[in-house]
Amino acid sequence: MDALAIGNMSLDEVEINGKKRTQLGGASAYVSSTLKLMGIKRVGILSNVGKDFPEEFFSFLKRIGVDVTLVSRNEKSTRFYLKYSKSWRRDMKLISRAPNIGKKDVSAKLIYLGPIAGELDANSIFYYRRRCEILSLDLQGFLRDFTDSGEILLKENPEILSPSVDVIKGTLEEFQTFDLSSILEFNGMLLVTMGEKGSMLIRRSEAIFIPTYEADVLDPTGAGDVYLGAFLSQILLGRDYIRAACIASSVASISVEKEGVMSSINYGEVKRRYEEILKGIRRLDPRELL
């Protein structure tokens, strides 16, 4: 397999402008689908879902070419409620949680670890490191803690910033839970997403600011996951990391103009936005933001 995304998919109950819908969610769903749509041939997903997980979501993933044979059904799915304000501020709560993902005897050229509710722990990093050439992870599910009412809190988890990982993505707020020295000493690539303010690529203390493309936002859910999926696709295809980040920003801007997980990508539009984004990159000192 070329790429395997590990993490529980979710049922996202999304409310935007008073309108509610339930859609496919979870970082693993967004990342795996983006990898496939961006030209990676053999892409799979390892996840636990519940009996309440709609068959149409399986059909959707199969239709775009994502292998779902490693998805297991359990009693209940991970479910979130997401409400967006007019300024796109998000309130998010955990409603239910699927079981943890046990260690599986799998391998791929690239393995992505994308827990959303603590279903993977730090030990999974070292376990899956031996089963891939490139290991990537998203900080969110490793740093989330939950109150009894489902409110999401950030916790510290310094061992996640492991030298065993090649590419780590997280929000600016998530990276600020780590000591600055550990960030600057990290040997792999760090992708810091900042929403409409852009993103930052940090590699061995060198930082590159990547602007966003001004989009007509319809649904920002999963934009950071799409960003990472597109970035990883370009790394697998042999692109340099700066151009990969610009393409990632382009694809993410397209994703927010659609509802839910994308089923197709206009590559001509990706190229056009990429060329605009490339003009705005600049080097900076990561200490300015972190």
C-alpha positions as CSV (number, residue, x, y, z in Angstrom):
1,M,0.0,0.0,0.0
2,D,1.2,3.5,-0.8
3,A,-0.5,5.3,2.0
4,L,-2.5,4.3,5.1
5,A,-4.5,6.7,7.3
6,I,-5.1,5.5,10.8
7,G,-7.7,7.1,13.1
8,N,-11.3,6.8,13.8
9,M,-13.7,8.3,11.3
10,S,-16.6,10.3,12.8
11,L,-20.2,11.4,12.2
12,D,-20.1,15.2,12.3
13,E,-23.3,17.0,13.1
14,V,-22.5,20.4,11.6
15,E,-24.6,23.5,12.1
16,I,-23.9,26.5,9.8
17,N,-26.2,29.5,9.5
18,G,-28.9,27.6,11.4
19,K,-28.9,24.7,9.0
20,K,-27.9,21.3,10.4
21,R,-26.6,18.2,8.6
22,T,-24.7,15.0,9.5
23,Q,-21.6,14.4,7.3
24,L,-18.6,12.1,7.1
25,G,-15.8,13.3,9.4
26,G,-12.6,12.4,11.0
27,A,-9.0,13.3,10.0
28,S,-8.4,9.9,8.5
29,A,-11.4,10.3,6.1
30,Y,-10.2,13.7,4.9
31,V,-6.6,12.8,4.6
32,S,-7.1,9.4,2.9
33,S,-9.6,10.9,0.4
34,T,-7.3,13.8,-0.4
35,L,-4.3,11.5,-0.9
36,K,-6.4,9.5,-3.4
37,L,-7.8,12.5,-5.2
38,M,-4.3,14.0,-5.5
39,G,-2.9,11.0,-7.4
40,I,-1.7,8.4,-4.9
41,K,-2.7,5.0,-6.2
42,R,-3.2,2.7,-3.3
43,V,-4.7,4.4,-0.3
44,G,-6.3,2.7,2.7
45,I,-7.9,3.7,6.0
46,L,-7.8,1.9,9.4
47,S,-10.6,2.9,11.7
48,N,-13.3,1.9,14.1
49,V,-16.9,3.0,13.4
50,G,-20.2,2.0,14.9
51,K,-23.4,0.3,13.7
52,D,-24.8,3.8,13.3
53,F,-22.2,4.6,10.6
54,P,-24.1,5.1,7.3
55,E,-23.4,2.6,4.5
56,E,-23.4,5.6,2.1
57,F,-20.2,6.9,3.6
58,F,-18.5,3.5,2.9
59,S,-19.8,3.7,-0.6
60,F,-18.5,7.2,-1.0
61,L,-15.0,6.2,0.0
62,K,-15.0,3.1,-2.2
63,R,-16.2,5.2,-5.1
64,I,-13.2,7.5,-5.0
65,G,-10.9,4.5,-4.5
66,V,-10.1,4.4,-0.8
67,D,-9.6,0.9,0.5
68,V,-11.9,0.4,3.6
69,T,-11.2,-3.3,4.3
70,L,-9.4,-2.3,7.5
71,V,-12.5,-0.5,8.9
72,S,-14.2,-2.3,11.8
73,R,-17.7,-1.9,13.1
74,N,-18.4,-1.6,16.8
75,E,-21.3,-0.5,19.0
76,K,-21.0,3.2,18.4
77,S,-19.2,5.7,16.2
78,T,-17.3,8.8,17.3
79,R,-19.7,11.7,16.9
80,F,-19.1,15.4,17.2
81,Y,-21.3,18.4,17.2
82,L,-19.9,21.5,15.4
83,K,-21.5,24.9,15.3
84,Y,-20.0,27.8,13.3
85,S,-20.7,31.5,13.9
86,K,-20.9,34.0,11.1
87,S,-17.2,34.8,11.5
88,W,-16.5,31.0,11.3
89,R,-15.6,30.6,15.0
90,R,-16.3,27.0,15.8
91,D,-17.8,25.5,18.9
92,M,-17.2,21.7,19.0
93,K,-18.4,19.0,21.4
94,L,-17.8,15.2,21.6
95,I,-21.1,13.3,21.7
96,S,-19.9,9.7,21.6
97,R,-16.6,7.9,21.1
98,A,-15.7,4.7,19.2
99,P,-13.2,2.3,20.8
100,N,-9.4,2.7,20.7
101,I,-7.5,1.4,17.7
102,G,-5.3,-1.5,18.6
103,K,-1.9,-2.1,17.0
104,K,-2.3,-3.9,13.7
105,D,0.1,-5.8,11.5
106,V,0.0,-3.4,8.6
107,S,2.6,-1.6,6.5
108,A,2.7,1.2,3.8
109,K,5.2,3.5,2.3
110,L,3.5,6.3,4.2
111,I,1.5,5.9,7.4
112,Y,-0.5,8.8,8.8
113,L,-1.7,8.8,12.4
114,G,-4.8,11.0,12.9
115,P,-6.7,10.3,16.1
116,I,-9.6,12.6,16.9
117,A,-10.5,11.5,20.4
118,G,-7.5,9.8,22.0
119,E,-8.0,6.5,20.2
120,L,-4.2,6.2,19.5
121,D,-1.5,6.8,22.1
122,A,2.1,7.7,22.0
123,N,3.2,4.1,21.8
124,S,1.5,3.8,18.4
125,I,4.1,6.2,17.0
126,F,7.0,3.8,17.8
127,Y,5.0,0.8,16.7
128,Y,4.1,2.2,13.3
129,R,7.4,3.8,12.7
130,R,8.8,0.3,11.9
131,R,6.0,-0.3,9.4
132,C,6.6,2.6,7.0
133,E,9.1,4.8,5.2
134,I,7.4,8.0,6.0
135,L,5.5,8.6,9.3
136,S,3.2,11.6,9.7
137,L,0.8,12.6,12.5
138,D,-1.7,15.3,13.4
139,L,-1.4,16.7,16.9
140,Q,-5.1,17.2,17.6
141,G,-6.2,13.8,18.8
142,F,-3.1,13.3,20.9
143,L,-3.6,16.6,22.7
144,R,-7.3,16.6,23.2
145,D,-9.0,16.1,26.6
146,F,-12.7,16.1,27.2
147,T,-15.0,17.3,30.0
148,D,-17.9,15.2,31.1
149,S,-20.2,17.4,28.9
150,G,-17.9,16.8,25.8
151,E,-16.1,20.2,25.8
152,I,-12.7,19.9,24.3
153,L,-9.6,21.0,26.2
154,L,-5.9,21.0,25.2
155,K,-3.4,19.1,27.3
156,E,0.3,18.8,27.1
157,N,1.9,15.7,25.6
158,P,5.6,16.5,24.9
159,E,6.5,12.9,23.8
160,I,4.3,13.4,20.7
161,L,7.0,15.7,19.2
162,S,9.0,12.5,18.6
163,P,12.1,12.2,16.4
164,S,10.5,9.1,15.0
165,V,8.0,11.2,13.0
166,D,8.8,12.8,9.7
167,V,5.9,15.2,9.3
168,I,3.7,16.7,12.1
169,K,0.8,19.0,11.5
170,G,-1.1,21.0,14.1
171,T,-2.7,24.4,14.7
172,L,-0.7,27.3,16.2
173,E,-2.5,26.8,19.5
174,E,-1.6,23.1,19.6
175,F,2.1,23.8,18.9
176,Q,2.2,26.4,21.6
177,T,1.7,23.6,24.2
178,F,5.3,22.6,23.4
179,D,8.6,24.2,24.5
180,L,9.9,26.4,21.7
181,S,13.3,24.7,22.0
182,S,11.8,21.3,21.2
183,I,10.1,22.7,18.1
184,L,13.3,24.4,16.8
185,E,15.3,21.2,17.4
186,F,12.9,18.9,15.6
187,N,14.5,17.3,12.6
188,G,11.4,16.6,10.5
189,M,8.9,18.9,9.0
190,L,6.3,20.8,11.1
191,L,3.2,22.2,9.4
192,V,1.6,25.0,11.5
193,T,-1.9,25.9,10.3
194,M,-3.5,29.2,11.2
195,G,-6.8,29.2,9.3
196,E,-7.4,32.2,7.1
197,K,-4.1,33.7,8.3
198,G,-2.1,31.1,6.4
199,S,0.3,28.4,7.5
200,M,4.0,28.0,8.4
201,L,6.4,25.3,7.4
202,I,9.2,24.7,9.9
203,R,12.2,22.5,9.1
204,R,15.4,22.6,11.1
205,S,14.7,26.0,12.5
206,E,14.0,27.4,9.1
207,A,10.4,28.8,8.7
208,I,8.5,29.5,5.5
209,F,5.2,31.4,5.6
210,I,2.6,30.1,3.2
211,P,-0.3,32.4,2.5
212,T,-3.9,31.3,1.9
213,Y,-6.0,31.9,-1.2
214,E,-9.0,34.0,-0.4
215,A,-11.9,31.5,-0.7
216,D,-15.7,31.8,-0.7
217,V,-16.1,29.7,2.4
218,L,-19.1,27.3,2.6
219,D,-17.8,24.7,5.2
220,P,-14.3,25.0,6.8
221,T,-14.6,21.5,8.4
222,G,-11.5,19.4,7.7
223,A,-9.6,22.1,5.9
224,G,-6.4,21.4,7.9
225,D,-6.7,17.7,7.2
226,V,-7.1,18.3,3.5
227,Y,-4.0,20.6,3.7
228,L,-2.0,17.8,5.3
229,G,-3.3,15.1,2.9
230,A,-2.4,17.3,-0.1
231,F,1.0,18.0,1.3
232,L,1.8,14.3,1.9
233,S,0.6,13.4,-1.6
234,Q,3.2,15.8,-3.1
235,I,5.9,14.4,-0.8
236,L,5.1,10.9,-2.1
237,L,5.2,12.2,-5.6
238,G,8.7,13.7,-5.1
239,R,7.9,17.4,-4.9
240,D,10.0,19.7,-2.8
241,Y,8.5,20.6,0.5
242,I,7.9,24.3,-0.2
243,R,6.0,23.7,-3.4
244,A,4.2,20.9,-1.6
245,A,3.0,23.3,1.1
246,C,1.8,25.8,-1.5
247,I,-0.2,23.1,-3.3
248,A,-1.6,22.0,0.0
249,S,-2.8,25.6,0.7
250,S,-4.4,25.7,-2.7
251,V,-6.3,22.4,-2.3
252,A,-7.4,23.4,1.2
253,S,-8.9,26.7,-0.1
254,I,-10.9,24.7,-2.6
255,S,-12.1,22.3,0.1
256,V,-13.7,25.0,2.2
257,E,-15.9,26.0,-0.8
258,K,-17.6,22.6,-0.7
259,E,-19.6,20.8,2.0
260,G,-17.9,17.8,3.7
261,V,-15.3,15.5,2.2
262,M,-14.5,16.3,-1.4
263,S,-15.4,13.8,-4.1
264,S,-13.3,15.5,-6.9
265,I,-10.7,18.1,-7.4
266,N,-10.3,20.6,-10.3
267,Y,-6.6,20.3,-11.0
268,G,-6.6,23.4,-13.2
269,E,-7.9,25.4,-10.4
270,V,-5.4,23.9,-8.0
271,K,-2.6,25.0,-10.3
272,R,-4.0,28.5,-10.7
273,R,-4.4,29.1,-7.0
274,Y,-1.0,27.5,-6.3
275,E,0.7,30.0,-8.6
276,E,-0.9,32.9,-6.7
277,I,0.1,31.4,-3.3
278,L,3.7,30.8,-4.4
279,K,4.1,34.5,-5.0
280,G,3.4,35.3,-1.4
281,I,5.7,32.9,0.4
282,R,8.4,34.4,2.7
283,R,11.0,33.3,5.2
284,L,10.5,34.3,8.8
285,D,11.6,33.6,12.3
286,P,9.3,31.0,13.9
287,R,9.8,32.8,17.2
288,E,7.7,35.6,15.8
289,L,4.6,33.3,16.1
290,L,5.5,30.5,18.5
